[in-house]
Amino acid sequence: MASVSSGPRTVEEIFKDYSARRAGIIRALTFDVDEFYGLCDPEKENLCLYGHSNETWEVNLPAEEVPPELPEPALGINFARDGMNRRDWLSLIAVHSDCWLLSVAFYLGARLNRNERKRMFSLMNELPTVFEVVTERKPVKDNKPNADSGSRSRGSTKRSIDGQPKSNPKLANEGFEEEEDEHSETLCGSCGGNYNADEFWIGCDICERWYHGKCVKITPAKAESIKQYKCPSCIKRGRQ
């Protein structure tokens, strides 16, 4: 069953716990999938897949204590094993595991404030879901600032479809204040900070996430010479 070591409470500690549990579950559903498949005997009682904070995994019965120390994962994953296509069965468990990982993280983060919760989710959202890893699907990034062709403004510059920087339409655009309200929920892909119209932002042309210029060390002047901006995460993924 799942356990919590020393009760992580800060955003960084909770994200570390989330990442470790996620790694354990991914291992069970990929590298150790044959062992996992064998443990999920339909003849056994209700079984659950647990990911632990030391990056290990376990198939076990649910906690007997009520309420449990942590939220419990999907119950009875073994019962459907022989009645489904193996890949579909693993995909279903992956979806339920994603839900469980989020529930544990927000349970541990119950005392975080609004901005801390946003930053925590932003960090988790940078990682592919268990479902995406198991099904080998590429994560689909939400390009919130690009609701329409004229809404990609961030601070001093905006990037057009071809990646060329354009001047800030703040003074010319009478609807700027409405746009600012519309995108006030946008978070920096690096620090998780909220959008501020007074700061310079730059959008990645690959994953379409937005970043404070200062977080990715890009100045407005430097952005002028960039035809296609690729964020640090996309650069790192390209090297793997």
C-alpha positions, 0 to 999 in steps of 0.5 A: 500500500502507498505510504508517505515519508515524512509528510512532504509539504512544499511544492518541491517536495510534493513534486519530487514525491509525485515524480518518484511514484510516477517513475515506479508506476511507469516501470511496472507498466513498461520495463517490468510489465511481464512481472506486473502482468503475472502478479495481477492474477484474476483469481486473487482478491481486489488488487491495486498498483502502488507507486512508492516515493523511492521509485518502486512499485507494488501490487497489493491489497488496498489499505484496511484502515479507514480512512487510509493514510493516502488516497487509494488507487483503482481497486480490482485491476486484476479482474479485467486482465484476461477479459481485455486486450493486454495493451488496452488493459495496461492503458486503462490502468495507466489512466487510473494511475494518472488520476491516483498520482494527481489525487495523492499530490493534491492531498499532500498539497492541501495546505498550499495556497492558490499560486503554490497549487498552480506552480505544483500542477505546472511542474507535474504537467511538464511531464508526460502522463503515465498514459502517454508513456504507456501508449507512446503518445506524444503529449499535446501542449495547450497553447492557451495564449493562441486562442486566436491569431492576434492573442499571442502578445506577451510583454514587449514582443509577440511571435507570429505563425512564422516565428518572427517577433512583432511589436507589442500591440498594447497601445494600438489594441483597444482590447488589450485589457480584455486580453490581459484578463483572458490570459491572466491564468497563463503560467510560465513553463519554467517558474510557474509564475503568473502572466504579467503584461509588464514583463517580457514573455516568449513562446516556444514554437515547438511545444507552444508553452510560454516563458518569462524571458528572464527565466530562459535568459532571452532578452527582447533584443535577442528575441528579435534575431530568433526565427524559431524559438525552442525552449530548454525542455524541447532542446533537452528532449531533442538530445534524447 
